[in-house]
């Protein structure tokens, strides 16, 4: 499954793609987003949250801050539970997935990949693996900015939906090729331009 002919070009692609986005997009997008966030809500530009990466190693995922305040640390919530904290500009960012652009920094650092299973919090990851034990195999992969589950199912509002999305990611696990990654990326681009985010 983890053959060099897949892993090596995947990492090279991740470095090249993330470098391009950081230099060509984030350099001007970040100050623009920062100004809008500040004037709308007075919040900081970035939001970070601990997620579980490859081999159960925790890392901090970066996003543009689309909500006011912070979620409770000891009581994990899904997006639908936090609707009241989303700002007007935050909804726009989520619709077109602009809030996820800082994750290219995670990719460049080697904590994530462009394509891979959705990076989950430990609380929800334990829930998923308790219902679908095979999902533990996904931890052998770096989590991704986008995934087959994201383009085939989308965002999940409850555990049942998370399990349905997880099964698509298991299909990805059984079809690990560079061409599969390219198809997932192309599918994601279509969704972004259609504004079919959260």
Buried (B, 14 or more C-beta within 10 A) or exposed (E): EEEEEBBEEBBEBBEEBBEEBBEEEBEEBBEEBBEBBEEEBEBEBBBBBEBBBBEEEEBEBBBBBBBBEEBEEEEBEBBEBBEEBBBEBBBBBBBBBBBBBBBBBBBBEBBBBBBBBBBBBEEBBEBBBEEBEEBEBBBEBBBBBBBBBBBBBBBBBEEEBBBBBBBBBBEBBEEBEBEBBEBBBEBBEEBBEEEBBB
